[in-house]
Amino acid sequence: MTNSNVAAVDQAITSRMSARAFTQQAVSRELITDILQVASRAPSGTNTQPWKVYVLQGATRDALVDKVCAAHEAIRANPDVAKQYQEQYDYYPAQWVSPYIDRRRENGWSLYGLLGIGKADKDRMHEQQQRNFKFFDAPVGLMFTIDPIMGRGSMLDYGMFIQNIMVAARARGLHTCPQAAWNAFHSIILPHINAGEGEMLVCGMSLGYADETDKVNTLVTPRVPVDEFTHWVA
């Protein structure tokens, strides 16, 4: 591999971010197909390829946004409504411990701090959270499902597939935001996308061209140094 190829791959990976503001610039079906075709080269145990992708644009995207935003507002009005919307699998731990909770808090308050949202500003927090359910205004929403009969290893495979999508999107000038926030609303989402019986929602994703003028996209999340997470075994 030449130095230019290495630089191109590295740039696609390191320039990836979770964009939280998108322009209305359209993304063609051909471009989305191209990204998914490249991403499908992700490895999977015994080549099971456990992913299934639903692409939402236009009216179908907007209708889902309306439905889930209404549910999100209903939860705010009556927190007991949240019991109706439970995730199908545990994305996050039941009990947080350090250093993970510290990183989570740093991420959240870095975002809110950038946007000038204080700890007591519940209205603006709610509004920012609801941006998730508007795909951050991206013109394309992706929903990923899996057959729950598959084991934990298939979720590892799925992660590599989703990473491929994000990197392939960057190589083509687009940005993404992978979103577990949708997971609790699977009872709304799965019928809306006509998912097959028994399919489990893995996560959603916003896809489009990032709004470079929005300060929310200037957030750079830190990474732990290599020496901190790597152990050289002699």
Contacts in CASP RR format, 6 or more apart in sequence:
PFRMAT RR
TARGET T0000
AUTHOR 0000-0000-0000
METHOD contacts of the structure
MODEL  1
MTNSNVAAVDQAITSRMSARAFTQQAVSRELITDILQVASRAPSGTNTQP
WKVYVLQGATRDALVDKVCAAHEAIRANPDVAKQYQEQYDYYPAQWVSPY
IDRRRENGWSLYGLLGIGKADKDRMHEQQQRNFKFFDAPVGLMFTIDPIM
GRGSMLDYGMFIQNIMVAARARGLHTCPQAAWNAFHSIILPHINAGEGEM
LVCGMSLGYADETDKVNTLVTPRVPVDEFTHWVA
8 171 0 8 1.000
11 170 0 8 1.000
12 167 0 8 1.000
12 168 0 8 1.000
12 170 0 8 1.000
12 171 0 8 1.000
13 167 0 8 1.000
13 170 0 8 1.000
15 170 0 8 1.000
16 166 0 8 1.000
16 167 0 8 1.000
16 170 0 8 1.000
16 175 0 8 1.000
16 176 0 8 1.000
17 175 0 8 1.000
17 217 0 8 1.000
17 219 0 8 1.000
17 220 0 8 1.000
17 221 0 8 1.000
18 176 0 8 1.000
18 177 0 8 1.000
18 178 0 8 1.000
18 221 0 8 1.000
19 136 0 8 1.000
19 138 0 8 1.000
19 175 0 8 1.000
19 176 0 8 1.000
19 177 0 8 1.000
19 206 0 8 1.000
19 208 0 8 1.000
19 210 0 8 1.000
19 211 0 8 1.000
19 217 0 8 1.000
20 111 0 8 1.000
20 131 0 8 1.000
20 136 0 8 1.000
20 177 0 8 1.000
20 214 0 8 1.000
20 216 0 8 1.000
20 217 0 8 1.000
20 219 0 8 1.000
21 136 0 8 1.000
21 137 0 8 1.000
21 210 0 8 1.000
21 211 0 8 1.000
21 214 0 8 1.000
21 216 0 8 1.000
21 217 0 8 1.000
22 135 0 8 1.000
22 136 0 8 1.000
22 137 0 8 1.000
22 138 0 8 1.000
22 139 0 8 1.000
22 175 0 8 1.000
22 206 0 8 1.000
22 208 0 8 1.000
22 209 0 8 1.000
22 210 0 8 1.000
22 211 0 8 1.000
23 137 0 8 1.000
23 208 0 8 1.000
23 209 0 8 1.000
23 210 0 8 1.000
23 211 0 8 1.000
24 137 0 8 1.000
24 139 0 8 1.000
25 139 0 8 1.000
25 208 0 8 1.000
25 209 0 8 1.000
26 139 0 8 1.000
27 57 0 8 1.000
27 139 0 8 1.000
27 140 0 8 1.000
27 174 0 8 1.000
27 207 0 8 1.000
27 208 0 8 1.000
27 209 0 8 1.000
31 172 0 8 1.000
31 174 0 8 1.000
32 55 0 8 1.000
32 140 0 8 1.000
32 207 0 8 1.000
34 168 0 8 1.000
34 172 0 8 1.000
35 165 0 8 1.000
35 168 0 8 1.000
35 169 0 8 1.000
35 172 0 8 1.000
35 174 0 8 1.000
36 53 0 8 1.000
36 165 0 8 1.000
38 164 0 8 1.000
38 168 0 8 1.000
39 161 0 8 1.000
39 162 0 8 1.000
39 164 0 8 1.000
39 165 0 8 1.000
39 168 0 8 1.000
40 49 0 8 1.000
40 51 0 8 1.000
40 161 0 8 1.000
40 164 0 8 1.000
41 164 0 8 1.000
42 157 0 8 1.000
42 159 0 8 1.000
42 160 0 8 1.000
42 161 0 8 1.000
42 163 0 8 1.000
42 164 0 8 1.000
43 157 0 8 1.000
43 160 0 8 1.000
44 50 0 8 1.000
44 154 0 8 1.000
44 157 0 8 1.000
44 160 0 8 1.000
44 161 0 8 1.000
45 153 0 8 1.000
45 154 0 8 1.000
45 157 0 8 1.000
48 150 0 8 1.000
48 154 0 8 1.000
48 157 0 8 1.000
49 157 0 8 1.000
50 146 0 8 1.000
50 147 0 8 1.000
50 150 0 8 1.000
50 154 0 8 1.000
50 157 0 8 1.000
50 158 0 8 1.000
51 144 0 8 1.000
51 146 0 8 1.000
51 157 0 8 1.000
51 158 0 8 1.000
51 161 0 8 1.000
52 144 0 8 1.000
52 145 0 8 1.000
52 146 0 8 1.000
52 195 0 8 1.000
52 199 0 8 1.000
53 142 0 8 1.000
53 143 0 8 1.000
53 144 0 8 1.000
54 142 0 8 1.000
54 143 0 8 1.000
54 144 0 8 1.000
54 145 0 8 1.000
54 193 0 8 1.000
54 195 0 8 1.000
55 140 0 8 1.000
55 141 0 8 1.000
55 142 0 8 1.000
56 64 0 8 1.000
56 140 0 8 1.000
56 141 0 8 1.000
56 142 0 8 1.000
56 143 0 8 1.000
56 193 0 8 1.000
57 139 0 8 1.000
57 140 0 8 1.000
57 141 0 8 1.000
58 139 0 8 1.000
60 192 0 8 1.000
60 193 0 8 1.000
61 135 0 8 1.000
61 139 0 8 1.000
61 140 0 8 1.000
61 141 0 8 1.000
63 192 0 8 1.000
64 188 0 8 1.000
64 189 0 8 1.000
64 192 0 8 1.000
64 193 0 8 1.000
65 133 0 8 1.000
65 134 0 8 1.000
65 135 0 8 1.000
67 188 0 8 1.000
67 192 0 8 1.000
68 133 0 8 1.000
68 182 0 8 1.000
68 185 0 8 1.000
68 188 0 8 1.000
68 189 0 8 1.000
69 130 0 8 1.000
69 133 0 8 1.000
69 134 0 8 1.000
71 81 0 8 1.000
71 85 0 8 1.000
71 185 0 8 1.000
71 188 0 8 1.000
72 129 0 8 1.000
72 130 0 8 1.000
72 133 0 8 1.000
72 185 0 8 1.000
73 130 0 8 1.000
74 81 0 8 1.000
75 81 0 8 1.000
75 82 0 8 1.000
75 85 0 8 1.000
76 126 0 8 1.000
82 184 0 8 1.000
84 187 0 8 1.000
85 184 0 8 1.000
85 185 0 8 1.000
85 187 0 8 1.000
86 184 0 8 1.000
87 183 0 8 1.000
87 184 0 8 1.000
87 186 0 8 1.000
88 148 0 8 1.000
88 183 0 8 1.000
88 186 0 8 1.000
88 200 0 8 1.000
88 201 0 8 1.000
89 183 0 8 1.000
89 200 0 8 1.000
91 180 0 8 1.000
91 183 0 8 1.000
91 203 0 8 1.000
92 180 0 8 1.000
93 100 0 8 1.000
96 104 0 8 1.000
106 222 0 8 1.000
107 221 0 8 1.000
110 219 0 8 1.000
110 221 0 8 1.000
111 128 0 8 1.000
111 216 0 8 1.000
111 219 0 8 1.000
112 118 0 8 1.000
112 119 0 8 1.000
112 125 0 8 1.000
112 128 0 8 1.000
114 215 0 8 1.000
114 216 0 8 1.000
114 218 0 8 1.000
114 219 0 8 1.000
115 124 0 8 1.000
115 128 0 8 1.000
115 215 0 8 1.000
115 216 0 8 1.000
116 124 0 8 1.000
117 124 0 8 1.000
117 125 0 8 1.000
117 128 0 8 1.000
118 124 0 8 1.000
118 125 0 8 1.000
129 181 0 8 1.000
132 179 0 8 1.000
132 181 0 8 1.000
132 182 0 8 1.000
133 181 0 8 1.000
133 182 0 8 1.000
133 185 0 8 1.000
135 141 0 8 1.000
135 206 0 8 1.000
136 177 0 8 1.000
136 206 0 8 1.000
137 211 0 8 1.000
138 177 0 8 1.000
138 206 0 8 1.000
138 207 0 8 1.000
138 208 0 8 1.000
139 208 0 8 1.000
140 206 0 8 1.000
140 207 0 8 1.000
140 208 0 8 1.000
141 204 0 8 1.000
141 205 0 8 1.000
141 206 0 8 1.000
141 207 0 8 1.000
142 165 0 8 1.000
142 204 0 8 1.000
142 205 0 8 1.000
142 206 0 8 1.000
142 207 0 8 1.000
143 182 0 8 1.000
143 189 0 8 1.000
143 193 0 8 1.000
143 201 0 8 1.000
143 204 0 8 1.000
143 205 0 8 1.000
144 158 0 8 1.000
144 162 0 8 1.000
144 201 0 8 1.000
144 202 0 8 1.000
144 203 0 8 1.000
144 204 0 8 1.000
144 205 0 8 1.000
145 190 0 8 1.000
145 195 0 8 1.000
145 199 0 8 1.000
145 200 0 8 1.000
145 201 0 8 1.000
145 202 0 8 1.000
146 154 0 8 1.000
146 155 0 8 1.000
146 158 0 8 1.000
146 199 0 8 1.000
146 200 0 8 1.000
146 202 0 8 1.000
147 198 0 8 1.000
147 199 0 8 1.000
147 200 0 8 1.000
148 198 0 8 1.000
148 199 0 8 1.000
148 200 0 8 1.000
155 202 0 8 1.000
158 202 0 8 1.000
162 178 0 8 1.000
162 203 0 8 1.000
162 205 0 8 1.000
165 176 0 8 1.000
165 205 0 8 1.000
165 207 0 8 1.000
166 176 0 8 1.000
166 178 0 8 1.000
169 175 0 8 1.000
169 176 0 8 1.000
169 207 0 8 1.000
169 208 0 8 1.000
170 176 0 8 1.000
173 209 0 8 1.000
174 207 0 8 1.000
174 208 0 8 1.000
174 209 0 8 1.000
174 210 0 8 1.000
175 207 0 8 1.000
175 208 0 8 1.000
175 209 0 8 1.000
175 210 0 8 1.000
175 217 0 8 1.000
176 205 0 8 1.000
176 206 0 8 1.000
176 207 0 8 1.000
176 208 0 8 1.000
177 205 0 8 1.000
177 206 0 8 1.000
178 203 0 8 1.000
178 204 0 8 1.000
178 205 0 8 1.000
179 203 0 8 1.000
179 204 0 8 1.000
179 205 0 8 1.000
179 206 0 8 1.000
180 203 0 8 1.000
180 204 0 8 1.000
182 189 0 8 1.000
182 201 0 8 1.000
182 203 0 8 1.000
182 204 0 8 1.000
183 201 0 8 1.000
183 202 0 8 1.000
183 203 0 8 1.000
186 200 0 8 1.000
186 201 0 8 1.000
189 195 0 8 1.000
189 201 0 8 1.000
190 196 0 8 1.000
190 199 0 8 1.000
190 201 0 8 1.000
195 201 0 8 1.000
210 217 0 8 1.000
211 217 0 8 1.000
END
